[in-house]
Amino acid sequence: MENLVLQALSGLASASSLFLVAAGLTVIFGVSRIVNFAHGSFYMLGAYLAWTLVTNLPRGHLGFWGGVLAAALATGLIGLVVEVLLLRRIYRAPELFQLLATFGVVLIVQDLALLTWGAQDLLGPRAPGLRGSTEILGLRFPDYELFLIVVGPVVLLALLALFHRTRWGTLVRAATLDREMVGALGVNQRMLFTSVFFLGSVLAGLGGALQLPRESVNLHMDLSIITEAFVVVVVGGLGSLGGAALAALLIGELHAFGILVLPKITLVLVFLVMAVVLVVRPHGLLGKAPGPAQGGAGAAEPLIGPAPRPLLLLGGVALAAAVLLPLLAGDYALSVLTELAIFVLFAASLHLIMGPGGMASFGHAAYFGLGAYGAALAAKWLAAPMLLGLAMAPFAAGLFGLLFGWFCVRLSGVYSAMLTLAFAQIAWSVAFQWVEVTGGDNGILGVWPDPWAAPKLVYYYLTLALCLGATLLLRRVIHAPFGYALRAQRDSALRAEAIGIDAFRTRWLAFALAAVMAGIAGGLFAYAKGSVFPTFLGIPRSVDALLMVLLGGVQTLSGPIVGALAYTGLQEQLMRLTDLWRLVLGSVIVALVLFFPQGLAGAARARWEASRGDA
């Protein structure tokens, strides 16, 4: 019993820390509707700044607690600069486009932190006055953990008082419900959004700074916390502080007791809970159904017509280059070109549900990885030839696409995207922990092409043929009656239902088809690499697919092709040229967001249409 009590208290301390970060994220989203992927970066900056202020300043200037508070305020000021220079310009953009911008900020901050503090982990001092422990039921429990347990509720009460007892809080709550009406009443929305972003960044910085006595400060803190913070916000209900507190408590205790009760599923327990919550309560524990889309999120999608003649000619030239130039390339160049072809199909499969389907996915890598494992398991356990393995890849991915999609397409917006992430993490956990079958973290090795396809040039042409054929098939589907039905339910589900279109069935089949195509790409990638690892299903792979589609342009059919070539090619070259490739790539992404809001292909199409109009 004593150990259970201490475990519960440990869970409360973790929940309190997690709430600080999630509270800032939910406040920002509730008002600005920004899906702020950079929130974890502010958490990391708060920890680094606190370490600098506490350990490097002469004794007596700020002290530990002064350094923690100063770090939180400094993080808030950094967030204010980011909001003014970047986010203020894209508030009317679709939510996923804002996600792209904030991910660019993540890459920039990571390399700036690397330049400033180095790659090594930094250990902070213990908190003065809280270095001891208190006896509880005969066992010792750290005083600092007890302090953290108190911090969370105090911050929650302070935020509730701020939002319900002040004029500023009233305006924030009004903007959460109806931004357009608040603007019509003469409220300066820019200043309101900036102040909210400052508050959210301060909370993230405070959460990071308070971790100084608990854990080392490192460059991986941002991505490790942002996933859990998103889970808390979504489980609690977007924009609900009470929901975030309840969800943080739930997640904190699950972490504490999961190790004791269900140690084998600890890695994925929170995502299992999120999946169950979203299936039962689609808007979170205390969330409300979202209102009508506003701003850029509700802008009309352009019609998708046949490709103009110049684009067809350009595509023909690109195809000729893809066929002829590899004859002169070496093995390394052939490997890169093979990956480019695979990622074009991967991005095109995601584009089917993001563009015509209007459904976001944060976990599309699940089907890429399941396709890779389908081929690898067939080769390992069935001694299957390569062609049979390549056939098993889309079958496995499509089967799970039908299963997961049945739940995911019932939701919308960020809730649907987070449910796809939950299922992807469940699949990743199975691949990681089912060592007897998948090899766990060691992966499955020896997944090589058959002898006839072993030469890199032959395998490249096989990959090009399959990826090009699958991509063209997706394009044909979009122009077919099914594609028109898919776009109809995206633009107005009620009107689509009224004319006899089964919106759910249409979304579900599109989701499964996208999974099948991603599975083909995953199977080809497995044979190209000769091995399969759980990272194939990981969050970074899903983020790569999102970036490819968004960089190219969601509203064009050529967008995923252009985005995949640009992102993969640029990343590969930058990694070869400089250790600071994240800084350069993040800067390029931010520049594209600001100057090419429609994506590369979208900007090219807009310029071509403008030139035709001038003519």
Salt bridges, closest charged atoms under 4 A:
GLU83 OE1 - ARG88 NH2 3.78
ASP111 OD1 - ARG582 NH1 3.88
GLU135 OE1 - ARG140 NH1 3.41
GLU145 OE2 - ARG214 NE 2.90
GLU180 OE2 - ARG92 NH1 2.75
GLU228 OE2 - HIS255 NE2 2.76
GLU339 OE2 - LYS529 NZ 2.56
ASP491 OD1 - ARG490 NE 2.94
